[in-house]
Amino acid sequence: MKNITKFLMAFLCLGVLFTACNKDNFDYDAWEKEQKEKQRIQDSINTKRVEEQYPVIKKYVSDNQLQNVQYIDSLGIAYQVLAAGDQSSYTYSFNNGGQIIAPYVTVEYIGKYVQVGAQYKPEGTIFEKTEEGKTETKNLASKPMIWHRAFLPQKIKFGEQEIPVGGITTTGMKKGSKIRIITPSPWGYGDSDQKAESTGNTIPGKSILDFTIDVKDIKNTN
């Protein structure tokens, strides 16, 4: 039962499971207790942010007349699948230690503000993007949680079981996939100011973000 619980918690602690949980002499019981308490506190904060920001996201979608938008009410997310991609190009999986294998993704992308901190600004304010005609290759573990939710499928098979991992689509993103995803701050950069990885620009805490991600390649090695 402990192993099953570990898998079910995989998405909650995705960044940890990508790297840390296979260390020698890892005290899983203590780690699990600590993570549950941290998650309880963070869930309360996240719920409040989603309640505050989801109406702003819905208005943004309406104001921009976006079509074929799907919503996940529990997460406050709106998204458009712009291209399904080559479904045979990649298979998401766990390694032998039970951690999700974080792929290297080669992408063109653009990130825009919907609401910057507590201040609303006109849509279209760009905080980071790939250079025109160029791509970036990053390990998925280094990207914000909304990218994990966009890329990962809803479930990953481990042996005979399918383990929920928190992705928003059935198959996840593959080579040739393209998505536009609008997220409240908990799945972006949270409540604290952060640096955009590609530009170094400061992203204010509590910002609502709009990402368009075009996947050019995806594999397990850089």
N, CA, C and O of each residue as an XYZ file, in Angstrom:
888
protein
N       0.825     -1.199      0.000
C       0.000      0.000      0.000
C       0.863      1.254      0.000
O       0.492      2.264     -0.597
N       2.013      1.195      0.665
C       2.903      2.357      0.724
C       3.376      2.731     -0.667
O       3.438      3.914     -1.002
N       3.714      1.732     -1.489
C       4.186      2.026     -2.828
C       3.100      2.690     -3.664
O       3.377      3.614     -4.428
N       1.849      2.212     -3.518
C       0.755      2.811     -4.262
C       0.566      4.256     -3.836
O       0.374      5.132     -4.680
N       0.617      4.515     -2.525
C       0.482      5.885     -2.019
C       1.571      6.772     -2.593
O       1.323      7.924     -2.949
N       2.766      6.235     -2.681
C       3.888      6.996     -3.234
C       3.597      7.426     -4.660
O       3.857      8.571     -5.031
N       3.057      6.510     -5.469
C       2.747      6.847     -6.841
C       1.629      7.868     -6.923
O       1.680      8.783     -7.746
N       0.613      7.720     -6.075
C      -0.517      8.640     -6.113
C      -0.106     10.054     -5.717
O      -0.756     11.023     -6.108
N       0.969     10.173     -4.945
C       1.473     11.493     -4.547
C       2.462     12.049     -5.563
O       2.999     13.140     -5.373
N       2.704     11.311     -6.636
C       3.775     11.677     -7.557
C       3.631     13.085     -8.092
O       4.618     13.817     -8.170
N       2.412     13.485     -8.467
C       2.277     14.805     -9.065
C       2.371     15.919     -8.044
O       2.800     17.024     -8.373
N       1.978     15.650     -6.813
C       2.058     16.677     -5.781
C       3.491     17.117     -5.542
O       3.751     18.280     -5.231
N       4.403     16.193     -5.687
C       5.817     16.500     -5.399
C       6.660     16.166     -6.610
O       7.716     15.545     -6.489
N       6.195     16.576     -7.779
C       6.815     16.185     -9.020
C       8.287     16.529     -9.078
O       9.104     15.696     -9.470
N       8.637     17.750     -8.692
C      10.036     18.143     -8.759
C      10.916     17.294     -7.878
O      12.056     16.998     -8.237
N      10.395     16.891     -6.706
C      11.166     16.031     -5.804
C      11.328     14.654     -6.404
O      12.420     14.086     -6.391
N      10.236     14.112     -6.934
C      10.290     12.757     -7.446
C      11.120     12.648     -8.716
O      11.624     11.569     -9.027
N      11.273     13.740     -9.454
C      12.145     13.710    -10.601
C      13.590     13.419    -10.192
O      14.354     12.828    -10.955
N      13.956     13.845     -8.970
C      15.379     13.840     -8.639
C      15.743     13.193     -7.315
O      16.733     12.465     -7.238
N      14.954     13.446     -6.261
C      15.469     13.227     -4.917
C      15.069     11.922     -4.259
O      15.789     11.424     -3.393
N      13.941     11.360     -4.648
C      13.380     10.283     -3.850
C      14.106      8.956     -3.993
O      13.744      7.997     -3.312
N      15.105      8.860     -4.842
C      15.833      7.610     -4.965
C      17.189      7.660     -4.254
O      18.050      6.818     -4.510
N      17.384      8.628     -3.375
C      18.625      8.691     -2.615
C      18.706      7.517     -1.642
O      17.684      7.030     -1.159
N      19.918      7.071     -1.363
C      20.113      5.990     -0.401
C      19.598      6.408      0.971
O      19.717      7.570      1.361
N      19.023      5.447      1.704
C      18.551      5.651      3.077
C      17.488      6.744      3.179
O      17.382      7.419      4.204
N      16.711      6.915      2.127
C      15.666      7.934      2.142
C      14.548      7.495      3.084
O      14.016      6.393      2.951
N      14.195      8.358      4.033
C      13.147      8.054      5.011
C      11.806      8.473      4.414
O      11.364      9.610      4.581
N      11.173      7.546      3.723
C       9.941      7.875      3.021
C       8.824      8.245      3.985
O       8.079      9.187      3.717
N       8.685      7.531      5.101
C       7.594      7.801      6.042
C       7.661      9.230      6.579
O       6.648      9.927      6.633
N       8.870      9.663      6.979
C       9.030     11.019      7.492
C       8.776     12.039      6.390
O       8.140     13.069      6.614
N       9.277     11.741      5.209
C       9.083     12.647      4.072
C       7.596     12.774      3.749
O       7.099     13.876      3.516
N       6.885     11.643      3.734
C       5.463     11.669      3.409
C       4.676     12.507      4.420
O       3.803     13.286      4.036
N       4.979     12.349      5.692
C       4.286     13.117      6.739
C       4.550     14.607      6.564
O       3.632     15.422      6.650
N       5.804     14.955      6.319
C       6.158     16.359      6.131
C       5.470     16.947      4.896
O       4.958     18.066      4.934
N       5.465     16.185      3.810
C       4.856     16.668      2.580
C       3.348     16.859      2.717
O       2.790     17.815      2.181
N       2.693     15.952      3.434
C       1.245     16.077      3.621
C       0.882     17.347      4.382
O      -0.094     18.017      4.046
N       1.666     17.679      5.407
C       1.393     18.890      6.175
C       1.660     20.135      5.329
O       0.870     21.080      5.346
N       2.759     20.138      4.600
C       3.049     21.264      3.716
C       1.961     21.417      2.662
O       1.538     22.525      2.334
N       1.522     20.277      2.141
C       0.507     20.320      1.102
C      -0.827     20.820      1.633
O      -1.556     21.517      0.928
N      -1.152     20.465      2.880
C      -2.407     20.931      3.486
C      -2.433     22.456      3.547
O      -3.438     23.087      3.218
N      -1.313     23.035      3.972
C      -1.219     24.497      4.069
C      -1.261     25.131      2.683
O      -1.961     26.117      2.453
N      -0.495     24.542      1.764
C      -0.433     25.110      0.422
C      -1.768     24.971     -0.305
O      -2.153     25.859     -1.066
N      -2.476     23.866     -0.078
C      -3.785     23.677     -0.722
C      -4.753     24.785     -0.340
O      -5.529     25.257     -1.171
N      -4.702     25.199      0.926
C      -5.581     26.275      1.385
C      -5.269     27.579      0.665
O      -6.176     28.299      0.249
N      -3.985     27.878      0.519
C      -3.567     29.087     -0.201
C      -3.969     28.996     -1.668
O      -4.494     29.952     -2.238
N      -3.716     27.836     -2.274
C      -4.030     27.649     -3.695
C      -5.521     27.805     -3.968
O      -5.917     28.421     -4.958
N      -6.348     27.242     -3.084
C      -7.798     27.339     -3.256
C      -8.242     28.790     -3.265
O      -9.072     29.188     -4.082
N      -7.688     29.581     -2.353
C      -8.030     31.006     -2.293
C      -7.619     31.720     -3.569
O      -8.391     32.515     -4.106
N      -6.415     31.451     -4.065
C      -5.937     32.109     -5.280
C      -6.814     31.740     -6.483
O      -7.176     32.603     -7.283
N      -7.149     30.460     -6.601
C      -7.982     30.027     -7.724
C      -9.334     30.722     -7.682
O      -9.830     31.174     -8.714
N      -9.932     30.812     -6.507
C     -11.226     31.493     -6.370
C     -11.131     32.960     -6.780
O     -12.061     33.499     -7.381
N     -10.013     33.607     -6.458
C      -9.813     35.009     -6.805
C      -9.563     35.202     -8.299
O     -10.050     36.162     -8.896
N      -8.811     34.298     -8.892
C      -8.263     34.532    -10.224
C      -9.034     33.863    -11.360
O      -8.943     34.297    -12.508
N      -9.789     32.817    -11.050
C     -10.529     32.115    -12.107
C     -11.505     33.036    -12.839
O     -11.588     32.953    -14.065
N     -12.249     33.911    -12.151
C     -13.129     34.830    -12.887
C     -12.368     35.749    -13.844
O     -12.878     36.089    -14.912
N     -11.151     36.153    -13.469
C     -10.325     36.993    -14.349
C      -9.951     36.214    -15.606
O      -9.962     36.760    -16.709
N      -9.617     34.933    -15.432
C      -9.256     34.084    -16.569
C     -10.446     33.911    -17.510
O     -10.288     33.996    -18.728
N     -11.623     33.673    -16.963
C     -12.809     33.508    -17.805
C     -13.127     34.789    -18.574
O     -13.519     34.733    -19.740
N     -12.960     35.939    -17.928
C     -13.186     37.216    -18.614
C     -12.158     37.420    -19.730
O     -12.497     37.907    -20.809
N     -10.919     37.049    -19.470
C      -9.839     37.150    -20.465
C     -10.174     36.311    -21.701
O     -10.009     36.770    -22.831
N     -10.639     35.096    -21.482
C     -11.024     34.219    -22.594
C     -12.164     34.858    -23.386
O     -12.139     34.874    -24.617
N     -13.160     35.380    -22.678
C     -14.306     36.004    -23.343
C     -13.902     37.261    -24.093
O     -14.303     37.456    -25.241
N     -13.112     38.113    -23.457
C     -12.697     39.366    -24.086
C     -11.896     39.125    -25.362
O     -11.985     39.903    -26.312
N     -11.108     38.036    -25.381
C     -10.274     37.720    -26.536
C     -10.962     36.784    -27.529
O     -10.379     36.406    -28.545
N     -12.210     36.413    -27.224
C     -13.025     35.573    -28.102
C     -12.286     34.291    -28.507
O     -12.311     33.883    -29.668
N     -11.633     33.673    -27.528
C     -10.924     32.421    -27.789
C     -11.928     31.295    -28.012
O     -12.937     31.200    -27.313
N     -11.639     30.446    -28.992
C     -12.556     29.390    -29.386
C     -12.087     28.021    -28.890
O     -10.896     27.796    -28.678
N     -13.047     27.118    -28.711
C     -12.760     25.722    -28.322
C     -11.917     25.642    -27.047
O     -11.009     24.819    -26.928
N     -12.246     26.515    -26.107
C     -11.524     26.537    -24.836
C     -12.151     25.513    -23.890
O     -13.373     25.404    -23.791
N     -11.297     24.773    -23.206
C     -11.745     23.839    -22.188
C     -11.305     24.368    -20.820
O     -10.253     24.992    -20.680
N     -12.138     24.100    -19.827
C     -11.878     24.600    -18.483
C     -11.738     23.438    -17.512
O     -12.389     22.403    -17.655
N     -10.874     23.629    -16.521
C     -10.792     22.712    -15.393
C     -11.111     23.543    -14.157
O     -10.246     24.236    -13.620
N     -12.352     23.467    -13.715
C     -12.829     24.349    -12.648
C     -12.042     24.172    -11.359
O     -11.755     25.151    -10.670
N     -11.692     22.938    -11.027
C     -11.004     22.689     -9.758
C      -9.621     23.317     -9.712
O      -9.103     23.600     -8.632
N      -9.017     23.538    -10.881
C      -7.680     24.125    -10.962
C      -7.703     25.575    -11.418
O      -6.700     26.279    -11.298
N      -8.844     26.029    -11.944
C      -8.930     27.389    -12.454
C      -8.232     27.591    -13.777
O      -7.893     28.719    -14.133
N      -8.009     26.503    -14.521
C      -7.235     26.538    -15.761
C      -8.169     26.592    -16.971
O      -9.215     25.944    -16.989
N      -7.778     27.369    -17.975
C      -8.410     27.347    -19.292
C      -7.346     26.964    -20.313
O      -6.200     27.404    -20.217
N      -7.727     26.137    -21.298
C      -6.718     25.745    -22.289
C      -7.350     25.423    -23.630
O      -8.523     25.059    -23.718
N      -6.538     25.566    -24.674
C      -6.891     25.180    -26.031
C      -5.842     24.198    -26.537
O      -4.650     24.501    -26.504
N      -6.263     23.040    -27.000
C      -5.354     22.124    -27.695
C      -5.323     22.566    -29.151
O      -6.308     22.410    -29.873
N      -4.199     23.115    -29.578
C      -4.073     23.675    -30.925
C      -3.565     22.647    -31.927
O      -3.810     22.774    -33.127
N      -2.854     21.620    -31.437
C      -2.416     20.507    -32.287
C      -2.155     19.309    -31.383
O      -1.546     19.446    -30.322
N      -2.618     18.129    -31.807
C      -2.475     16.927    -30.977
C      -1.061     16.369    -31.011
O      -0.590     15.815    -30.018
N      -0.380     16.508    -32.141
C       0.975     15.984    -32.258
C       1.007     14.519    -32.638
O      -0.032     13.881    -32.812
N       2.210     13.998    -32.765
C       2.447     12.601    -33.131
C       2.383     11.740    -31.875
O       3.318     11.742    -31.073
N       1.299     11.011    -31.700
C       1.079     10.265    -30.474
C       2.088      9.132    -30.272
O       2.275      8.667    -29.148
N       2.724      8.694    -31.327
C       3.705      7.608    -31.215
C       5.118      8.107    -30.921
O       6.044      7.308    -30.789
N       5.285      9.423    -30.818
C       6.637      9.990    -30.728
C       7.256      9.890    -29.351
O       8.475     10.000    -29.219
N       6.434      9.680    -28.298
C       6.999      9.627    -26.948
C       6.039      8.904    -26.026
O       4.820      8.989    -26.179
N       6.618      8.178    -25.050
C       5.824      7.503    -24.030
C       6.300      7.957    -22.664
O       7.472      7.783    -22.327
N       5.419      8.530    -21.883
C       5.755      8.944    -20.521
C       5.813      7.705    -19.630
O       5.012      6.782    -19.777
N       6.778      7.699    -18.700
C       6.971      6.488    -17.902
C       7.614      6.816    -16.559
O       8.112      7.920    -16.337
N       7.589      5.825    -15.673
C       8.316      5.865    -14.408
C       9.639      5.128    -14.581
O       9.745      4.232    -15.418
N      10.654      5.501    -13.790
C      11.854      4.678    -13.750
C      11.670      3.573    -12.718
O      10.614      3.478    -12.092
N      12.685      2.742    -12.537
C      12.552      1.601    -11.628
C      12.366      2.009    -10.170
O      11.875      1.221     -9.362
N      12.756      3.229     -9.833
C      12.586      3.704     -8.467
C      11.230      4.333     -8.209
O      10.948      4.758     -7.088
N      10.377      4.398     -9.241
C       9.040      4.951     -9.071
C       8.945      6.435     -9.295
O       7.939      7.046     -8.933
N       9.979      7.048     -9.893
C       9.923      8.474    -10.185
C       9.535      8.683    -11.656
O       9.919      7.904    -12.527
N       8.779      9.734    -11.908
C       8.441     10.079    -13.283
C       9.716     10.500    -14.006
O      10.486     11.316    -13.498
N       9.932      9.946    -15.183
C      11.081     10.352    -15.992
C      10.741     11.685    -16.653
O       9.806     11.774    -17.449
N      11.504     12.710    -16.318
C      11.254     14.049    -16.863
C      11.932     14.169    -18.226
O      13.159     14.099    -18.310
N      11.156     14.348    -19.289
C      11.772     14.439    -20.610
C      12.432     15.789    -20.852
O      12.149     16.777    -20.175
N      13.322     15.796    -21.840
C      13.841     17.049    -22.367
C      12.914     17.475    -23.504
O      12.638     16.702    -24.422
N      12.445     18.708    -23.425
C      11.480     19.194    -24.410
C      12.101     20.336    -25.200
O      12.660     21.274    -24.632
N      11.992     20.237    -26.515
C      12.449     21.292    -27.404
C      11.221     22.036    -27.896
O      10.347     21.455    -28.539
N      11.159     23.323    -27.591
C       9.919     24.071    -27.804
C      10.161     25.457    -28.383
O      11.242     26.030    -28.243
N       9.138     25.975    -29.029
C       8.959     27.400    -29.222
C       7.819     27.795    -28.299
O       6.799     27.107    -28.254
N       7.969     28.879    -27.571
C       6.893     29.250    -26.655
C       6.887     30.747    -26.416
O       7.852     31.461    -26.691
N       5.758     31.187    -25.892
C       5.612     32.585    -25.504
C       4.795     32.634    -24.215
O       3.796     31.928    -24.079
N       5.221     33.463    -23.282
C       4.505     33.650    -22.028
C       4.050     35.091    -21.899
O       4.853     36.016    -22.022
N       2.752     35.282    -21.650
C       2.180     36.620    -21.523
C       1.523     36.769    -20.153
O       1.071     35.793    -19.554
N       1.480     37.987    -19.680
C       0.723     38.295    -18.478
C      -0.767     38.452    -18.812
O      -1.129     39.032    -19.836
N      -1.599     37.935    -17.946
C      -3.016     38.279    -17.939
C      -3.258     39.307    -16.838
O      -3.905     40.332    -17.047
N      -2.727     39.005    -15.676
C      -2.780     39.942    -14.541
C      -1.438     39.879    -13.835
O      -0.970     38.798    -13.478
N      -0.822     41.026    -13.634
C       0.505     41.087    -13.034
C       0.358     41.371    -11.551
O      -0.021     42.476    -11.163
N       0.656     40.377    -10.714
C       0.437     40.539     -9.298
C      -1.027     40.870     -9.044
O      -1.918     40.178     -9.536
N      -1.271     41.912     -8.287
C      -2.648     42.320     -8.001
C      -3.165     43.339     -9.018
O      -4.300     43.804     -8.907
N      -2.336     43.689    -10.009
C      -2.704     44.737    -10.950
C      -3.072     44.144    -12.310
O      -2.324     43.338    -12.862
N      -4.209     44.541    -12.838
C      -4.601     44.098    -14.170
C      -3.895     44.953    -15.217
O      -3.872     46.179    -15.112
N      -3.326     44.310    -16.215
C      -2.718     45.023    -17.337
C      -3.293     44.460    -18.634
O      -3.752     43.318    -18.659
N      -3.275     45.244    -19.710
C      -3.813     44.739    -20.980
C      -3.114     43.456    -21.404
O      -1.907     43.300    -21.221
N      -3.899     42.534    -21.977
C      -3.307     41.284    -22.446
C      -2.275     41.576    -23.524
O      -2.321     42.610    -24.189
N      -1.363     40.660    -23.679
C      -0.329     40.826    -24.695
C       0.998     41.299    -24.142
O       1.963     41.417    -24.897
N       1.080     41.574    -22.842
C       2.345     41.967    -22.242
C       3.213     40.722    -22.078
O       2.903     39.862    -21.254
N       4.284     40.615    -22.841
C       5.115     39.410    -22.875
C       6.189     39.484    -21.799
O       6.869     40.501    -21.661
N       6.341     38.393    -21.028
C       7.417     38.377    -20.045
C       8.553     37.442    -20.452
O       9.671     37.586    -19.959
N       8.284     36.481    -21.350
C       9.368     35.659    -21.884
C       8.891     34.946    -23.147
O       7.701     34.685    -23.323
N       9.853     34.639    -24.024
C       9.547     33.881    -25.230
C      10.846     33.408    -25.859
O      11.921     33.927    -25.559
N      10.736     32.423    -26.729
C      11.901     32.004    -27.503
C      12.180     33.040    -28.583
O      11.280     33.744    -29.042
N      13.448     33.118    -28.978
C      13.819     34.041    -30.041
C      13.158     33.625    -31.340
O      12.920     32.442    -31.582
N      12.866     34.610    -32.169
C      12.212     34.353    -33.445
C      13.006     33.337    -34.261
O      14.199     33.519    -34.502
N      12.343     32.278    -34.678
C      12.976     31.259    -35.504
C      13.873     30.296    -34.758
O      14.522     29.453    -35.377
N      13.927     30.405    -33.417
C      14.775     29.528    -32.635
C      13.938     28.728    -31.641
O      12.792     29.067    -31.346
N      14.548     27.651    -31.133
C      13.888     26.824    -30.121
C      14.742     26.802    -28.857
O      15.905     27.205    -28.870
N      14.147     26.326    -27.773
C      14.873     26.088    -26.535
C      14.628     24.650    -26.100
O      13.528     24.120    -26.251
N      15.670     24.030    -25.560
C      15.550     22.674    -25.031
C      15.774     22.732    -23.533
O      16.823     23.180    -23.070
N      14.778     22.275    -22.770
C      14.826     22.305    -21.313
C      14.325     20.986    -20.759
O      13.492     20.318    -21.372
N      14.840     20.614    -19.590
C      14.258     19.487    -18.886
C      12.941     19.930    -18.274
O      12.865     20.994    -17.660
N      11.911     19.125    -18.436
C      10.587     19.514    -17.961
C      10.576     19.816    -16.470
O       9.798     20.654    -16.014
N      11.436     19.136    -15.699
C      11.468     19.352    -14.254
C      11.833     20.782    -13.887
O      11.531     21.231    -12.781
N      12.480     21.506    -14.800
C      12.916     22.875    -14.495
C      11.829     23.911    -14.753
O      11.998     25.081    -14.409
N      10.732     23.503    -15.347
C       9.690     24.445    -15.731
C       8.610     24.532    -14.652
O       8.516     23.638    -13.811
N       7.795     25.589    -14.658
C       6.750     25.734    -13.633
C       5.700     24.633    -13.738
O       5.597     23.947    -14.755
N       4.926     24.478    -12.669
C       3.973     23.377    -12.561
C       2.971     23.330    -13.711
O       2.543     22.245    -14.107
N       2.591     24.480    -14.249
C       1.618     24.470    -15.332
C       2.163     23.742    -16.552
O       1.395     23.131    -17.294
N       3.460     23.792    -16.772
C       4.060     23.026    -17.870
C       3.958     21.532    -17.580
O       3.689     20.748    -18.490
N       4.167     21.131    -16.343
C       4.028     19.716    -15.993
C       2.609     19.245    -16.289
O       2.408     18.178    -16.869
N       1.625     20.051    -15.883
C       0.232     19.678    -16.114
C      -0.088     19.632    -17.606
O      -0.879     18.796    -18.042
N       0.518     20.519    -18.389
C       0.287     20.536    -19.832
C       0.943     19.348    -20.525
O       0.339     18.724    -21.397
N       2.181     19.034    -20.137
C       2.924     17.980    -20.830
C       2.512     16.578    -20.414
O       2.327     15.715    -21.272
N       2.365     16.331    -19.115
C       2.087     14.973    -18.652
C       0.667     14.543    -19.004
O      -0.239     15.375    -19.049
N       0.464     13.239    -19.254
C      -0.899     12.731    -19.431
C      -1.610     12.641    -18.087
O      -1.003     12.869    -17.041
N      -2.875     12.314    -18.116
C      -3.618     12.155    -16.870
C      -3.088     10.982    -16.051
O      -3.063     11.036    -14.821
N      -2.663      9.916    -16.742
C      -2.170      8.725    -16.061
C      -0.956      8.180    -16.794
O      -0.826      8.337    -18.008
N      -0.062      7.533    -16.039
C       1.091      6.847    -16.611
C       1.046      5.388    -16.162
O       0.785      5.095    -14.996
N       1.297      4.504    -17.075
C       1.241      3.081    -16.750
C       2.496      2.643    -16.018
O       3.608      2.988    -16.418
N       2.319      1.884    -14.947
C       3.430      1.296    -14.204
C       3.050     -0.156    -13.946
O       2.176     -0.447    -13.129
N       3.715     -1.056    -14.648
C       3.324     -2.459    -14.574
C       1.925     -2.617    -15.148
O       1.668     -2.234    -16.289
N       1.035     -3.175    -14.364
C      -0.341     -3.378    -14.788
C      -1.267     -2.252    -14.324
O      -2.468     -2.285    -14.592
N      -0.717     -1.269    -13.639
C      -1.536     -0.191    -13.086
C      -1.362      1.101    -13.876
O      -0.311      1.341    -14.472
N      -2.392      1.921    -13.874
C      -2.316      3.265    -14.420
C      -2.371      4.236    -13.257
O      -3.360      4.281    -12.526
N      -1.316      5.010    -13.084
C      -1.155      5.875    -11.922
C      -1.504      7.315    -12.289
O      -0.904      7.864    -13.213
N      -2.453      7.945    -11.597
C      -2.751      9.359    -11.872
C      -1.549     10.244    -11.536
O      -0.956     10.124    -10.463
N      -1.199     11.134    -12.471
C      -0.056     12.020    -12.244
C      -0.398     13.491    -12.436
O       0.489     14.341    -12.352
N      -1.675     13.815    -12.694
C      -2.099     15.205    -12.671
C      -2.071     15.961    -13.968
O      -2.326     17.165    -13.971
N      -1.763     15.293    -15.103
C      -1.840     15.985    -16.380
C      -3.272     16.323    -16.739
O      -4.203     15.726    -16.200
N      -3.460     17.274    -17.643
C      -4.817     17.743    -17.957
C      -5.431     17.046    -19.163
O      -6.650     17.070    -19.333
N      -4.598     16.417    -20.013
C      -5.132     15.722    -21.179
C      -4.853     14.224    -21.066
O      -4.012     13.797    -20.275
N      -5.559     13.444    -21.854
C      -5.456     11.987    -21.756
C      -4.070     11.479    -22.129
O      -3.525     10.612    -21.445
N      -3.499     12.002    -23.196
C      -2.231     11.472    -23.705
C      -1.025     12.344    -23.397
O       0.111     11.898    -23.557
N      -1.248     13.575    -22.960
C      -0.132     14.484    -22.743
C       0.392     15.031    -24.060
O      -0.110     14.691    -25.132
N       1.397     15.875    -23.969
C       1.953     16.509    -25.163
C       3.089     15.675    -25.738
O       3.926     15.146    -25.007
N       3.101     15.571    -27.061
C       4.101     14.807    -27.791
C       4.750     15.726    -28.835
O       4.437     16.914    -28.906
N       5.648     15.166    -29.636
C       6.249     15.941    -30.710
C       5.155     16.424    -31.658
O       4.327     15.638    -32.118
N       5.160     17.719    -31.942
C       4.141     18.296    -32.812
C       2.923     18.809    -32.078
O       2.045     19.414    -32.693
N       2.845     18.581    -30.764
C       1.725     19.112    -29.987
C       1.870     20.615    -29.808
O       2.977     21.152    -29.773
N       0.739     21.273    -29.698
C       0.731     22.711    -29.416
C      -0.457     23.010    -28.522
O      -1.564     22.530    -28.768
N      -0.227     23.803    -27.485
C      -1.273     24.113    -26.524
C      -1.170     25.577    -26.103
O      -0.083     26.149    -26.036
N      -2.312     26.153    -25.829
C      -2.362     27.463    -25.157
C      -3.043     27.227    -23.824
O      -4.141     26.673    -23.770
N      -2.395     27.645    -22.753
C      -2.904     27.330    -21.423
C      -2.797     28.565    -20.531
O      -1.738     29.184    -20.425
N      -3.901     28.904    -19.899
C      -4.001     30.111    -19.084
C      -4.187     29.669    -17.642
O      -5.118     28.930    -17.322
N      -3.301     30.124    -16.782
C      -3.223     29.541    -15.445
C      -3.276     30.582    -14.336
O      -2.702     31.664    -14.468
N      -3.961     30.259    -13.246
C      -3.821     31.080    -12.049
C      -2.426     30.901    -11.465
O      -1.710     29.967    -11.823
N      -2.052     31.788    -10.579
C      -0.672     31.823    -10.081
C      -0.189     30.562     -9.365
O       1.006     30.277     -9.434
N      -1.050     29.776     -8.671
C      -0.501     28.612     -7.983
C       0.229     27.633     -8.892
O       1.175     26.975     -8.459
N      -0.203     27.528    -10.155
C       0.441     26.581    -11.072
C       1.469     27.276    -11.962
O       2.101     26.646    -12.810
N       1.626     28.588    -11.754
C       2.658     29.338    -12.462
C       3.855     29.540    -11.557
O       4.645     28.620    -11.346
N       3.991     30.751    -11.019
C       5.145     31.059    -10.178
C       4.766     31.392     -8.743
O       5.593     31.895     -7.983
N       3.506     31.112     -8.361
C       3.126     31.221     -6.964
C       2.992     32.641     -6.460
O       2.768     33.575     -7.229
N       3.135     32.786     -5.143
C       2.923     34.074     -4.488
C       4.174     34.943     -4.419
O       4.079     36.135     -4.125
N       5.334     34.370     -4.683
C       6.597     35.108     -4.553
C       7.133     35.505     -5.918
O       6.908     34.809     -6.908
N       7.846     36.632     -5.968
C       8.494     37.041     -7.209
C       9.496     35.974     -7.641
O      10.211     35.406     -6.816
N       9.535     35.712     -8.948
C      10.449     34.710     -9.495
C      11.133     35.271    -10.725
O      10.659     36.231    -11.333
N      12.255     34.662    -11.083
C      12.962     35.034    -12.297
C      12.561     34.100    -13.433
O      12.576     32.879    -13.271
N      12.204     34.667    -14.574
C      11.951     33.849    -15.758
C      13.266     33.212    -16.182
O      14.283     33.894    -16.313
N      13.240     31.903    -16.394
C      14.472     31.163    -16.659
C      15.171     31.643    -17.917
O      16.397     31.753    -17.934
N      14.422     31.929    -18.968
C      15.047     32.236    -20.257
C      15.506     33.682    -20.369
O      16.453     33.967    -21.102
N      14.850     34.612    -19.651
C      15.160     36.036    -19.817
C      15.716     36.701    -18.582
O      16.373     37.738    -18.674
N      15.459     36.110    -17.410
C      15.855     36.753    -16.166
C      14.902     37.837    -15.717
O      15.130     38.470    -14.686
N      13.833     38.066    -16.473
C      12.830     39.057    -16.067
C      12.163     38.620    -14.768
O      11.942     37.431    -14.539
N      11.847     39.596    -13.923
C      11.151     39.282    -12.682
C       9.655     39.132    -12.949
O       9.025     40.011    -13.537
N       9.097     37.997    -12.505
C       7.666     37.748    -12.621
C       7.063     37.972    -11.238
O       7.348     37.203    -10.320
N       6.240     39.001    -11.067
C       5.676     39.275     -9.737
C       4.820     38.120     -9.228
O       4.145     37.441    -10.001
N       4.860     37.912     -7.923
C       4.002     36.910     -7.316
C       2.529     37.189     -7.590
O       2.129     38.335     -7.792
N       1.728     36.125     -7.596
C       0.273     36.176     -7.822
C      -0.092     36.566     -9.252
O      -1.211     37.016     -9.501
N       0.834     36.399    -10.192
C       0.544     36.750    -11.581
C      -0.210     35.619    -12.281
O       0.111     34.442    -12.115
N      -1.217     36.000    -13.065
C      -1.933     35.068    -13.930
C      -1.228     35.066    -15.279
O      -0.917     36.128    -15.818
N      -0.973     33.877    -15.830
C      -0.119     33.764    -17.008
C      -0.808     33.020    -18.148
O      -1.678     32.176    -17.938
N      -0.387     33.365    -19.356
C      -0.925     32.781    -20.587
C       0.260     32.250    -21.399
O       1.046     33.029    -21.939
N       0.383     30.913    -21.482
C       1.472     30.291    -22.233
C       0.939     29.663    -23.516
O      -0.111     29.019    -23.512
N       1.670     29.854    -24.615
C       1.473     29.054    -25.823
C       2.754     28.268    -26.048
O       3.833     28.850    -26.162
N       2.637     26.938    -26.111
C       3.796     26.053    -26.172
C       3.673     25.158    -27.400
O       2.686     24.438    -27.556
N       4.673     25.206    -28.264
C       4.718     24.417    -29.492
C       5.885     23.433    -29.365
O       7.042     23.851    -29.315
N       5.591     22.131    -29.314
C       6.607     21.116    -29.038
C       7.252     20.661    -30.351
O       6.589     20.092    -31.218
N       8.533     20.919    -30.477
C       9.271     20.525    -31.677
C       9.918     19.149    -31.513
O      10.112     18.433    -32.496
N      10.252     18.779    -30.278
C      10.832     17.450    -30.041
C      10.696     17.151    -28.560
O      10.577     18.058    -27.736
N      10.715     15.855    -28.232
C      10.642     15.425    -26.833
C      11.329     14.076    -26.725
O      11.025     13.150    -27.477
N      12.271     13.970    -25.771
C      13.008     12.728    -25.596
C      13.602     12.688    -24.194
O      13.511     13.661    -23.445
N      14.213     11.553    -23.843
C      14.700     11.372    -22.482
C      16.142     11.822    -22.284
O      16.633     11.807    -21.156
N      16.825     12.217    -23.339
C      18.197     12.726    -23.211
C      18.299     14.056    -23.926
O      17.555     14.337    -24.865
N      19.234     14.866    -23.465
C      19.410     16.192    -24.057
C      20.204     16.089    -25.346
O      20.459     17.102    -25.997
